[in-house]
């Protein structure tokens, strides 16, 4: 089945396309399953294998005495030059430009998009405070971004401490803002905490324009790399616009800072905006992409139902066991919003946490409180009911959460985040409040809805039974040491290297491709694992079936994945680069999707650690005289043909499968690190990725049919290989 999806279902997987020459390696980013018109480039050093030479006898001295060592150190000219002259003091926004990764996470695509999120979060804070009802985000043709809100507008009067306008203060001074809490704070609850977001964006932009509307006037100022380039100008608004209020920030990211081509992805930002719209039901957010005078893409987001609609959207292709449970409670100034629902045909859980509308991808105390409350409540109700025949049964959190979709959003006056990227909430008091309110409302709902209680308990008990049935297989996986060659799958052609960081494994389709790959590989660091047919679709099967499947067991043993549900440890992996290599046809695409589903559901951390790659074999071989050309897509093929004279003669070979390629061809086009083309897959948005996997691989045929019908317009029939 071809992988099709509408624009609204954005799989949060991005690909990094790797190819190398002898001097440099480039990396491109584009959506994993949809073609992209964008490419972002950065350079990195080529990967090299380091050999280790062992010495014995009177070869190299392994140590030196302390006196000799001291003389050796003192003899170095550089060691005496370290003094007060070498102590640097960074002032203003210089620390941001010197170490941008500390403030935005990276200088790649994630950091680039984080700039948008910083400005967007400021607008959302205005909405959470009740002063803004609309936010507009515009992606311009020149790769700049505008964020406009109708809030109160940034203050422009003279700041008593800096003797500058308040607008210039928040744009040029770190830790200057109105969100530090207390009586002088401009916000009761906000995602911004440190007063660095806007100034960081300013520091990392080659140009920034700010426009403020307040008190019947429009204020405007330009900045470049953190410094103002014009004075603050002001003029009176016309009568029809006199009441206008708000702020517009337009910025151009600095090419000297970011290691990739400056280009914003519409779908990446759309996923973030959709989340914010779900979390703020009274807010309208628009996103549009402008090219010239025309708008090429436009989305408007407004969800009056809030978290209930969020859960409904996530479970659109599943069979719910009950209506969505939602509740809100405020205690000691902390507001807790929860929406949850169990589904019959899902064997995984989706638990998303937000703090002040900031997605806490690494969890935190609110997630800990939710998990504890769910486990306690279901176990307590189960022991009171007749469903638990054995009163000693105690369901674990994993069994209770199987099939659960849950969104929890907390509003905390003084949140404690870990770092500027705010990936984990640390307030200890939040856990207790969340745990108490979830237990209270969930118990009340399930006692008033006994059918829902029976369904949830039955689902949890089935999960427990499946785990017990799979226990023997799990123990088999756990006890088979991956260090013993006898326990490895028979078809695995292992590499000689014992260093996982330099080892890679190709998962290939069938014995024919496996034979070519085994002959063409570099045995020092490349392993080959052929698959027999299509692996099990684990989206539709429980854990017991998963461990009984031979191909799945071979994957687990060969890669050293361990047991599902246990904490991921990269050190236990046998290879840090897992490369999926399938034929360029419909069956190959289906096998690739089955493997991606397995990796995403079984061990999602593989994507987070950057271990999953897709190998790209060439589609065409063109021979003209003694010259041989390989083309990886139709675009390259057409470009190559246009470069030939009109009367040129050449032979074309279209590769249908990897088995058609000779080992030497497979090495030089697909496996040689200096010449191959790889796509690295990472999860950008776990919730949307889960939705796409459920739609493509789940049990709901009607949802998948609708998805294909809606996506048919995205396919060019002329490009189909039929």
C-alpha positions as CSV (number, residue, x, y, z in Angstrom):
1,X,0.0,0.0,0.0
2,X,1.4,3.4,-0.9
3,X,1.9,5.7,2.0
4,X,-0.6,8.5,1.6
5,X,-1.9,11.1,4.0
6,X,-3.7,14.4,4.0
7,X,-1.8,17.6,5.0
8,X,-3.6,17.7,8.3
9,X,-2.2,14.3,9.3
10,X,1.5,15.3,9.7
11,X,3.6,12.4,10.7
12,X,6.1,13.8,13.1
13,X,9.0,12.0,11.5
14,X,11.7,14.0,9.7
15,X,14.4,12.6,7.6
16,X,18.0,13.6,7.4
17,X,19.5,12.8,4.0
18,X,23.1,11.9,4.2
19,X,25.6,11.7,1.4
20,X,29.4,12.2,1.5
21,X,32.3,13.0,-0.7
22,X,35.9,12.5,0.5
23,X,35.9,15.9,2.1
24,X,32.5,16.7,3.5
25,X,29.1,15.2,4.2
26,X,25.8,17.1,3.7
27,X,22.5,16.6,5.4
28,X,19.1,17.5,4.1
29,X,15.8,17.6,6.0
30,X,12.4,16.7,4.4
31,X,9.2,15.0,5.6
32,X,9.6,11.2,5.8
33,X,6.6,10.1,3.8
34,X,5.6,13.1,1.7
35,X,7.8,14.8,-0.9
36,X,9.1,18.1,0.2
37,X,10.0,21.2,-1.8
38,X,12.4,22.3,0.9
39,X,15.9,21.4,1.7
40,X,18.2,22.5,4.5
41,X,21.9,22.0,4.3
42,X,24.6,21.7,6.9
43,X,28.1,20.2,6.7
44,X,29.8,17.8,9.0
45,X,33.0,15.8,9.0
46,X,32.9,12.4,7.3
47,X,32.7,9.4,9.6
48,X,35.9,7.5,9.9
49,X,36.7,4.2,11.4
50,X,39.5,4.3,13.9
51,X,41.8,1.4,14.2
52,X,43.5,0.5,17.5
53,X,47.0,-0.8,17.6
54,X,48.1,-2.8,20.6
55,X,51.6,-2.6,21.8
56,X,53.6,-5.0,24.0
57,X,57.1,-5.5,25.2
58,X,59.4,-2.5,25.2
59,X,57.3,-0.5,22.8
60,X,55.6,2.6,24.3
61,X,55.9,3.8,27.8
62,X,52.6,3.5,29.6
63,X,53.3,6.1,32.3
64,X,55.8,8.7,33.4
65,X,56.9,9.8,36.8
66,X,55.2,12.9,38.3
67,X,58.4,15.0,38.0
68,X,58.9,14.2,34.4
69,X,55.3,14.8,33.7
70,X,55.5,18.2,35.5
71,X,58.5,19.2,33.4
72,X,56.7,18.1,30.2
73,X,53.7,20.2,31.1
74,X,55.7,23.2,32.1
75,X,57.7,22.9,28.9
76,X,54.6,23.6,26.7
77,X,54.5,27.2,25.7
78,X,50.6,27.4,25.7
79,X,50.4,26.4,29.4
80,X,52.1,29.6,30.6
81,X,49.8,31.9,28.7
82,X,46.7,31.3,30.8
83,X,46.1,34.4,32.9
84,X,43.5,37.1,33.4
85,X,43.8,38.1,29.8
86,X,42.2,34.7,28.8
87,X,39.1,35.3,31.0
88,X,36.3,36.5,28.8
89,X,33.4,38.5,30.0
90,X,30.4,38.3,27.6
91,X,28.0,41.3,27.9
92,X,24.6,42.0,26.6
93,X,23.4,39.4,24.1
94,X,26.9,38.1,23.3
95,X,26.4,34.9,25.4
96,X,23.4,34.0,23.2
97,X,25.4,34.3,19.9
98,X,28.4,32.6,21.5
99,X,26.4,29.5,22.7
100,X,23.0,29.5,21.0
101,X,22.4,25.8,21.7
102,X,22.1,26.6,25.4
103,X,19.1,28.8,24.7
104,X,17.3,27.1,21.7
105,X,18.5,23.5,22.0
106,X,20.5,23.4,18.7
107,X,21.5,25.4,15.6
108,X,19.7,22.9,13.3
109,X,16.0,22.8,12.2
110,X,14.8,22.2,15.8
111,X,16.5,25.3,17.0
112,X,15.4,27.3,14.0
113,X,11.7,26.4,14.7
114,X,12.2,27.1,18.4
115,X,12.6,30.8,17.5
116,X,9.0,30.8,16.2
117,X,7.8,29.0,19.3
118,X,9.4,31.6,21.6
119,X,7.5,34.4,19.9
120,X,4.4,32.4,19.6
121,X,4.5,31.5,23.3
122,X,4.6,35.2,24.2
123,X,1.4,35.7,22.2
124,X,-0.2,32.7,23.9
125,X,0.7,34.1,27.3
126,X,-1.4,37.2,26.4
127,X,-4.3,34.9,25.5
128,X,-4.0,32.9,28.8
129,X,-4.1,36.2,30.7
130,X,-7.4,37.0,28.9
131,X,-6.1,39.9,26.8
132,X,-5.7,38.3,23.3
133,X,-8.2,36.3,21.3
134,X,-6.4,35.9,18.0
135,X,-2.8,35.1,16.9
136,X,-1.7,35.2,13.2
137,X,1.5,33.5,12.1
138,X,2.9,34.2,8.6
139,X,5.7,32.4,6.8
140,X,7.1,34.8,4.2
141,X,8.8,34.0,0.9
142,X,12.1,35.5,2.1
143,X,12.2,32.9,5.0
144,X,11.2,35.4,7.6
145,X,8.3,34.8,10.0
146,X,5.7,37.2,11.4
147,X,3.7,36.6,14.6
148,X,0.9,39.1,15.3
149,X,-1.4,39.1,18.3
150,X,-4.2,41.4,19.5
151,X,-3.0,41.6,23.1
152,X,-2.0,44.6,25.1
153,X,1.1,45.3,23.2
154,X,4.6,45.5,24.6
155,X,5.1,48.6,26.9
156,X,7.0,51.4,25.2
157,X,7.5,53.9,28.0
158,X,10.9,54.6,29.6
159,X,12.2,51.9,31.9
160,X,13.5,53.3,35.1
161,X,16.4,50.8,35.4
162,X,17.8,50.8,31.9
163,X,16.8,54.3,30.9
164,X,15.7,52.9,27.6
165,X,12.2,52.2,26.3
166,X,10.6,49.0,27.8
167,X,10.4,47.7,24.3
168,X,14.1,48.0,23.7
169,X,14.8,46.6,27.2
170,X,13.0,43.3,26.6
171,X,14.6,43.0,23.2
172,X,18.2,43.7,24.2
173,X,18.6,42.7,27.8
174,X,18.6,39.1,29.0
175,X,16.3,38.3,31.9
176,X,14.1,41.3,31.3
177,X,10.4,40.6,31.2
178,X,7.1,40.8,32.9
179,X,6.7,37.1,33.9
180,X,8.8,36.7,37.0
181,X,5.8,36.5,39.3
182,X,4.9,38.5,42.3
183,X,3.0,41.7,42.6
184,X,5.0,43.4,39.9
185,X,4.4,40.7,37.3
186,X,2.2,41.3,34.3
187,X,0.9,37.7,34.2
188,X,-0.6,35.4,36.7
189,X,0.3,32.3,34.6
190,X,2.7,32.2,31.7
191,X,4.9,29.9,29.7
192,X,7.7,32.5,29.7
193,X,9.7,32.5,32.9
194,X,13.3,33.7,32.4
195,X,12.8,36.9,30.4
196,X,15.1,35.7,27.6
197,X,12.8,34.4,24.8
198,X,12.3,37.6,22.8
199,X,15.9,38.8,23.4
200,X,17.3,35.4,22.3
201,X,15.3,35.6,19.0
202,X,16.6,39.1,18.5
203,X,20.2,38.1,19.1
204,X,20.0,35.2,16.6
205,X,18.3,37.2,13.9
206,X,20.1,39.1,11.2
207,X,17.1,41.5,11.2
208,X,14.1,42.0,13.3
209,X,11.1,44.3,13.0
210,X,8.8,45.1,15.9
211,X,5.5,46.9,15.6
212,X,3.4,47.8,18.7
213,X,-0.2,49.1,18.7
214,X,-1.4,50.6,21.9
215,X,-3.1,53.8,23.2
216,X,-4.2,54.8,19.7
217,X,-0.6,54.9,18.4
218,X,1.7,52.7,16.3
219,X,5.3,52.2,17.4
220,X,8.0,50.7,15.1
221,X,11.7,49.8,15.5
222,X,14.3,47.8,13.6
223,X,17.0,45.6,15.1
224,X,20.0,43.5,13.8
225,X,21.7,40.8,15.7
226,X,20.5,42.1,19.0
227,X,21.2,45.7,18.5
228,X,18.7,48.5,17.5
229,X,19.4,50.0,14.1
230,X,16.7,52.7,14.1
231,X,15.1,54.8,16.8
232,X,11.7,54.0,18.1
233,X,9.2,55.8,15.8
234,X,5.6,56.7,16.6
235,X,2.5,57.9,14.7
236,X,-1.2,58.3,15.5
237,X,-3.5,55.6,14.2
238,X,-6.3,56.6,11.9
239,X,-9.8,56.9,13.5
240,X,-11.0,53.5,12.2
241,X,-7.9,51.7,13.7
242,X,-7.6,53.9,16.8
243,X,-8.7,51.0,19.2
244,X,-6.2,48.6,17.7
245,X,-3.9,46.8,20.2
246,X,-1.2,44.2,19.9
247,X,2.3,43.3,18.8
248,X,3.8,42.1,15.6
249,X,7.3,40.6,15.5
250,X,8.9,39.8,12.2
251,X,12.4,38.2,12.2
252,X,15.0,36.9,9.7
253,X,17.1,34.1,11.3
254,X,20.9,34.7,11.1
255,X,22.6,32.6,8.5
256,X,25.9,32.9,10.4
257,X,24.3,31.1,13.4
258,X,22.3,28.2,11.9
259,X,24.0,25.3,10.4
260,X,21.1,24.5,8.0
261,X,19.5,26.4,5.1
262,X,17.0,28.9,6.6
263,X,13.6,27.5,5.7
264,X,10.6,27.0,7.9
265,X,8.4,23.9,7.5
266,X,4.7,24.7,7.4
267,X,3.6,21.3,8.8
268,X,6.1,21.5,11.7
269,X,4.7,24.8,12.9
270,X,1.1,23.7,12.1
271,X,1.5,20.8,14.5
272,X,2.6,23.2,17.3
273,X,-0.2,25.6,16.6
274,X,-2.8,22.8,16.6
275,X,-1.7,21.8,20.1
276,X,-1.9,25.4,21.4
277,X,-5.4,25.8,19.9
278,X,-6.6,22.6,21.7
279,X,-5.1,23.9,24.9
280,X,-6.7,27.4,24.6
281,X,-10.3,26.9,23.5
282,X,-11.1,30.6,23.4
283,X,-8.2,31.5,21.0
284,X,-8.1,31.5,17.2
285,X,-4.8,30.9,15.6
286,X,-4.1,31.2,11.9
287,X,-1.1,30.0,9.9
288,X,-0.4,31.0,6.3
289,X,2.4,30.7,3.9
290,X,2.9,33.6,1.5
291,X,4.7,33.6,-1.9
292,X,4.7,37.0,-3.6
293,X,1.2,38.5,-3.4
294,X,-0.6,35.2,-3.0
295,X,-1.2,32.8,-0.1
296,X,-0.2,29.3,-1.0
297,X,-1.2,27.6,2.3
298,X,-3.7,28.7,5.0
299,X,-5.0,27.0,8.1
300,X,-7.2,28.3,10.9
301,X,-7.4,26.6,14.2
302,X,-10.2,27.1,16.8
303,X,-11.4,24.3,19.1
304,X,-14.2,25.4,21.4
305,X,-14.2,21.9,23.0
306,X,-10.6,22.2,24.1
307,X,-9.0,19.0,25.4
308,X,-12.1,16.9,24.6
309,X,-11.6,17.7,20.9
310,X,-7.9,17.0,21.3
311,X,-8.7,13.4,22.6
312,X,-11.4,13.0,19.9
313,X,-8.8,14.0,17.2
314,X,-6.2,11.5,18.6
315,X,-8.8,8.7,18.7
316,X,-10.5,9.4,15.4
317,X,-9.5,6.0,14.0
318,X,-10.1,4.0,17.2
319,X,-13.0,2.3,18.9
320,X,-13.6,4.1,22.3
321,X,-14.8,2.1,25.3
322,X,-16.7,5.1,26.8
323,X,-17.3,8.8,26.3
324,X,-14.4,11.2,26.9
325,X,-14.0,12.0,30.6
326,X,-13.0,15.6,31.2
327,X,-12.7,17.8,34.3
328,X,-11.0,20.9,35.6
329,X,-10.0,21.7,39.2
330,X,-8.2,24.6,40.8
331,X,-6.3,24.3,44.0
332,X,-3.9,26.7,45.6
333,X,-3.7,28.7,42.4
334,X,-2.8,25.6,40.3
335,X,-5.3,24.7,37.6
336,X,-5.5,21.1,36.4
337,X,-7.3,20.2,33.1
338,X,-7.7,16.6,32.1
339,X,-9.4,14.7,29.3
340,X,-9.0,10.9,28.9
341,X,-10.5,8.0,27.1
342,X,-9.7,4.2,26.8
343,X,-10.0,2.5,23.4
344,X,-10.8,-1.1,22.7
345,X,-8.5,-1.6,19.6
346,X,-5.4,0.1,20.9
347,X,-2.5,-1.7,22.7
348,X,-0.4,1.4,23.5
349,X,-1.0,4.5,25.5
350,X,-0.8,8.2,24.6
351,X,-0.1,10.4,27.7
352,X,0.6,14.0,26.8
353,X,1.5,16.6,29.4
354,X,1.5,20.4,29.2
355,X,2.5,23.1,31.7
356,X,1.3,26.6,31.0
357,X,0.7,25.5,27.4
358,X,4.3,24.3,27.1
359,X,4.6,20.6,26.0
360,X,6.7,18.8,28.6
361,X,8.2,16.1,26.3
362,X,10.3,14.6,29.2
363,X,7.3,14.5,31.6
364,X,7.5,15.9,35.1
365,X,5.6,15.9,38.4
366,X,2.2,16.3,36.7
367,X,2.7,13.2,34.6
368,X,4.0,11.3,37.7
369,X,0.8,12.3,39.6
370,X,-1.4,11.2,36.7
371,X,0.2,7.8,36.4
372,X,0.0,7.1,40.1
373,X,-3.6,8.2,40.3
374,X,-4.6,6.0,37.3
375,X,-3.0,2.9,38.8
376,X,-4.4,3.4,42.3
377,X,-7.9,4.2,41.1
378,X,-8.3,1.3,38.8
379,X,-6.8,-1.2,41.3
380,X,-9.1,0.1,44.1
381,X,-12.2,-0.1,41.9
382,X,-11.2,-3.5,40.6
383,X,-10.9,-5.0,44.1
384,X,-14.3,-3.7,45.0
385,X,-15.9,-5.1,41.9
386,X,-16.5,-8.8,40.9
387,X,-14.1,-8.5,38.0
388,X,-11.1,-9.4,40.2
389,X,-11.7,-13.0,41.1
390,X,-8.3,-13.1,42.7
391,X,-8.1,-10.3,45.3
392,X,-4.3,-10.5,45.2
393,X,-4.3,-9.2,41.6
394,X,-2.5,-5.9,41.3
395,X,-2.4,-4.2,37.9
396,X,0.7,-2.3,37.0
397,X,0.6,1.1,35.5
398,X,1.5,-0.3,32.0
399,X,-1.6,-2.7,32.2
400,X,-3.9,0.1,33.4
401,X,-2.8,2.6,30.7
402,X,-3.0,0.1,27.7
403,X,-5.3,1.7,25.1
404,X,-5.5,5.0,27.1
405,X,-5.4,8.5,25.5
406,X,-4.9,11.1,28.1
407,X,-4.2,14.9,28.0
408,X,-3.2,16.7,31.1
409,X,-2.7,20.5,31.1
410,X,-1.7,22.3,34.3
411,X,-1.4,26.1,34.8
412,X,1.2,26.9,37.5
413,X,1.9,30.4,38.7
414,X,5.6,29.6,39.4
415,X,6.6,26.6,37.3
416,X,10.0,25.1,37.7
417,X,11.2,24.0,34.2
418,X,14.5,22.3,33.4
419,X,16.3,24.8,31.1
420,X,15.1,27.3,28.6
421,X,13.6,24.6,26.3
422,X,11.3,23.6,29.2
423,X,11.0,19.9,28.6
424,X,10.2,18.8,32.1
425,X,8.2,20.2,35.0
426,X,9.8,20.0,38.4
427,X,7.2,21.5,40.9
428,X,6.8,18.8,43.7
429,X,3.4,20.3,44.8
430,X,1.9,19.7,41.4
431,X,2.1,15.9,41.8
432,X,0.0,15.8,44.9
433,X,-2.7,18.1,43.5
434,X,-2.9,16.2,40.2
435,X,-3.0,12.8,42.0
436,X,-5.8,13.9,44.3
437,X,-8.0,15.5,41.7
438,X,-7.6,12.6,39.2
439,X,-8.5,10.0,41.8
440,X,-11.5,12.0,42.9
441,X,-13.0,12.6,39.4
442,X,-12.1,9.3,37.8
443,X,-13.5,7.3,40.8
444,X,-16.7,9.3,40.6
445,X,-17.1,8.9,36.9
446,X,-16.5,5.1,36.8
447,X,-18.8,4.5,39.8
448,X,-21.6,6.4,38.0
449,X,-20.9,4.5,34.8
450,X,-20.5,0.8,35.7
451,X,-20.4,-0.3,32.0
452,X,-17.4,1.9,31.4
453,X,-15.8,0.6,34.6
454,X,-16.3,-3.0,33.5
455,X,-14.9,-2.3,30.0
456,X,-11.8,-0.6,31.5
457,X,-11.2,-3.3,34.0
458,X,-11.6,-6.0,31.3
459,X,-9.2,-4.2,29.1
460,X,-6.6,-3.9,31.9
461,X,-7.1,-7.6,32.9
462,X,-6.6,-8.7,29.2
463,X,-3.4,-6.6,29.2
464,X,-2.2,-8.5,32.3
465,X,-3.1,-11.9,30.8
466,X,-1.2,-11.0,27.6
467,X,1.8,-10.0,29.7
468,X,1.7,-13.2,31.6
469,X,1.3,-15.3,28.4
470,X,4.3,-13.5,27.0
471,X,6.4,-13.8,30.1
472,X,8.1,-16.9,29.0
473,X,9.0,-15.4,25.6
474,X,10.1,-12.2,27.4
475,X,12.4,-14.2,29.7
476,X,13.8,-16.0,26.6
477,X,14.6,-12.6,25.1
478,X,16.1,-11.3,28.3
479,X,18.2,-14.4,29.1
480,X,19.6,-14.9,25.6
481,X,22.8,-12.9,25.8
482,X,23.4,-10.9,22.7
483,X,27.1,-11.3,23.3
484,X,27.0,-15.0,22.5
485,X,27.0,-15.8,18.8
486,X,24.9,-18.9,19.3
487,X,22.0,-16.8,20.4
488,X,22.0,-14.5,17.4
489,X,19.6,-15.2,14.5
490,X,21.0,-17.6,12.0
491,X,20.5,-15.3,9.0
492,X,22.4,-12.4,10.6
493,X,25.7,-11.7,9.0
494,X,27.4,-9.9,11.8
495,X,30.3,-7.4,11.6
496,X,33.7,-7.9,13.2
497,X,33.6,-4.6,15.1
498,X,32.5,-4.8,18.8
499,X,32.0,-1.0,19.1
500,X,28.3,-0.2,18.7
501,X,29.0,3.5,17.9
502,X,30.9,2.5,14.7
503,X,28.7,-0.5,13.8
504,X,25.7,-0.4,11.5
505,X,23.1,-3.0,10.4
506,X,21.2,-3.2,7.2
507,X,17.7,-4.8,7.5
508,X,17.0,-6.0,3.9
509,X,14.1,-7.5,2.1
510,X,14.5,-11.2,1.3
511,X,17.4,-13.6,0.8
512,X,18.2,-12.3,-2.7
513,X,18.9,-8.8,-1.6
514,X,20.5,-10.2,1.5
515,X,23.0,-12.2,-0.6
516,X,24.0,-9.2,-2.6
517,X,24.3,-7.0,0.5
518,X,26.4,-9.7,2.4
519,X,28.9,-9.9,-0.6
520,X,29.1,-6.1,-1.1
521,X,29.3,-4.9,2.5
522,X,32.4,-3.9,4.5
523,X,32.6,-6.7,7.0
524,X,34.5,-4.6,9.5
525,X,31.5,-2.5,10.6
526,X,28.5,-3.5,8.5
527,X,26.1,-6.3,9.5
528,X,23.2,-7.7,7.3
529,X,19.9,-9.1,8.5
530,X,17.6,-10.4,5.8
531,X,13.8,-10.5,6.5
532,X,11.5,-13.3,5.3
533,X,8.5,-11.6,3.9
534,X,6.5,-9.0,5.8
535,X,6.9,-8.8,9.5
536,X,3.9,-8.7,11.9
537,X,1.9,-5.5,12.1
538,X,2.2,-4.9,15.8
539,X,-0.4,-2.0,15.6
540,X,-3.1,-4.7,15.6
541,X,-1.6,-7.3,17.9
542,X,-1.0,-7.6,21.6
543,X,2.3,-8.2,23.4
544,X,1.9,-12.0,23.5
545,X,1.6,-12.3,19.7
546,X,4.6,-10.0,19.3
547,X,7.0,-12.2,21.3
548,X,5.8,-15.3,19.5
549,X,6.6,-14.0,16.1
550,X,10.0,-15.4,14.8
551,X,10.9,-12.4,12.6
552,X,10.2,-10.0,15.5
553,X,12.3,-12.1,17.9
554,X,15.1,-12.0,15.3
555,X,15.0,-8.2,15.2
556,X,14.9,-7.9,19.0
557,X,17.9,-10.3,19.4
558,X,19.9,-9.0,16.5
559,X,19.6,-5.3,17.5
560,X,19.7,-5.9,21.3
561,X,16.5,-4.0,21.9
562,X,15.6,-5.7,25.2
563,X,12.0,-6.0,26.4
564,X,9.2,-3.7,25.5
565,X,8.2,-1.3,28.3
566,X,11.6,-1.3,30.0
567,X,13.7,1.8,30.0
568,X,15.7,2.2,26.8
569,X,19.5,2.0,27.2
570,X,21.5,2.9,24.1
571,X,24.5,1.1,25.6
572,X,22.7,-2.3,25.1
573,X,22.2,-1.7,21.4
574,X,24.6,-3.8,19.2
575,X,24.5,-1.2,16.4
576,X,23.9,2.6,16.8
577,X,22.9,2.9,13.1
578,X,19.9,0.8,12.1
579,X,19.3,1.1,8.3
580,X,16.1,-0.1,6.6
581,X,16.9,-1.1,3.0
582,X,13.9,-2.2,0.9
583,X,13.0,-2.3,-2.7
584,X,11.7,0.8,-4.5
585,X,8.2,-0.6,-5.0
586,X,4.9,-0.8,-3.2
587,X,5.9,-4.0,-1.3
588,X,9.1,-2.4,-0.2
589,X,7.2,0.7,1.1
590,X,4.9,-1.5,3.0
591,X,7.7,-3.5,4.6
592,X,9.4,-0.2,5.5
593,X,6.2,1.0,7.1
594,X,5.8,-2.2,9.1
595,X,9.3,-1.9,10.4
596,X,8.8,1.8,11.3
597,X,5.6,0.9,13.1
598,X,7.5,-1.8,15.1
599,X,10.3,0.5,16.1
600,X,7.9,3.4,17.0
601,X,5.6,1.2,19.2
602,X,8.3,-1.1,20.6
603,X,11.1,1.4,21.4
604,X,10.3,5.0,20.4
605,X,13.6,6.1,22.0
606,X,15.4,4.7,18.9
607,X,14.1,7.7,17.0
608,X,14.9,10.2,19.7
609,X,18.5,8.9,19.8
610,X,18.8,9.2,16.0
611,X,19.4,5.5,15.4
612,X,16.9,4.8,12.6
613,X,17.8,5.4,9.0
614,X,16.3,4.5,5.6
615,X,18.7,3.6,2.9
616,X,18.0,5.0,-0.6
617,X,19.1,2.8,-3.5
618,X,19.3,4.3,-7.0
619,X,16.3,4.0,-9.3
620,X,18.2,4.3,-12.6
621,X,21.5,3.3,-14.0
622,X,22.5,5.3,-17.2
623,X,25.4,4.1,-19.3
624,X,26.8,6.5,-22.0
625,X,30.0,5.2,-23.5
626,X,32.3,4.3,-20.6
627,X,30.5,6.7,-18.2
628,X,28.0,5.2,-15.7
629,X,25.6,7.5,-13.9
630,X,23.2,6.5,-11.0
631,X,20.0,8.6,-10.4
632,X,18.1,8.3,-7.1
633,X,14.8,9.9,-8.3
634,X,13.0,10.9,-11.4
635,X,14.2,14.5,-11.0
636,X,17.8,13.6,-11.2
637,X,17.1,11.3,-14.1
638,X,15.4,14.0,-16.1
639,X,18.2,16.5,-15.3
640,X,20.8,14.0,-16.4
641,X,19.0,13.4,-19.8
642,X,18.8,17.1,-20.4
643,X,22.5,17.4,-19.9
644,X,23.2,15.0,-22.8
645,X,23.3,16.2,-26.4
646,X,20.1,15.7,-28.4
647,X,21.8,13.0,-30.6
648,X,23.4,11.2,-27.7
649,X,23.0,7.4,-27.3
650,X,22.8,5.8,-23.9
651,X,21.4,2.7,-22.1
652,X,18.9,3.0,-19.2
653,X,18.4,0.3,-16.5
654,X,15.5,0.8,-14.1
655,X,16.2,-1.1,-10.8
656,X,13.1,-2.9,-9.6
657,X,14.7,-4.5,-6.6
658,X,18.0,-4.7,-4.6
659,X,18.4,-8.3,-5.8
660,X,19.0,-7.1,-9.3
661,X,22.1,-5.2,-8.3
662,X,25.5,-6.8,-8.3
663,X,27.3,-6.7,-5.0
664,X,29.8,-4.1,-6.3
665,X,26.9,-1.9,-7.5
666,X,25.1,-2.1,-4.2
667,X,28.3,-1.1,-2.3
668,X,29.2,1.9,-4.4
669,X,25.6,3.2,-4.6
670,X,23.9,2.3,-1.3
671,X,26.3,1.0,1.3
672,X,29.6,3.0,0.8
673,X,29.6,5.7,3.6
674,X,31.4,8.1,1.3
675,X,28.8,7.9,-1.6
676,X,25.6,6.5,-0.3
677,X,22.4,8.4,0.5
678,X,20.7,7.9,3.8
679,X,17.6,9.4,5.5
680,X,17.7,9.7,9.2
681,X,14.2,9.6,10.9
682,X,13.4,11.5,14.1
683,X,10.1,12.1,15.8
684,X,9.2,15.7,15.8
685,X,5.6,15.4,17.1
686,X,4.9,12.1,18.9
687,X,1.1,12.7,19.0
688,X,0.7,13.3,15.3
689,X,3.1,10.4,14.5
690,X,0.9,8.2,16.6
691,X,-2.2,9.3,14.7
692,X,-0.6,8.6,11.4
693,X,0.6,5.1,12.4
694,X,-2.9,4.3,13.8
695,X,-4.5,5.5,10.6
696,X,-2.2,3.6,8.3
697,X,-1.7,0.4,10.3
698,X,-4.8,0.2,12.6
699,X,-7.9,-1.9,12.3
700,X,-10.2,0.9,11.1
701,X,-10.5,0.2,7.3
702,X,-13.0,3.1,6.8
703,X,-10.5,5.6,8.3
704,X,-7.7,4.3,6.1
705,X,-10.0,4.4,3.0
706,X,-11.0,8.0,3.7
707,X,-7.3,8.9,4.2
708,X,-6.4,7.5,0.9
709,X,-9.3,9.2,-0.9
710,X,-8.4,12.6,0.6
711,X,-4.7,12.1,-0.3
712,X,-5.3,11.0,-3.9
713,X,-5.0,14.6,-5.1
714,X,-1.4,14.7,-3.8
715,X,-0.3,12.0,-6.1
716,X,0.9,12.6,-9.6
717,X,-0.3,9.7,-11.7
718,X,2.6,10.1,-14.1
719,X,5.1,9.5,-11.3
720,X,3.6,6.1,-10.5
721,X,5.6,3.1,-11.6
722,X,2.8,1.1,-13.1
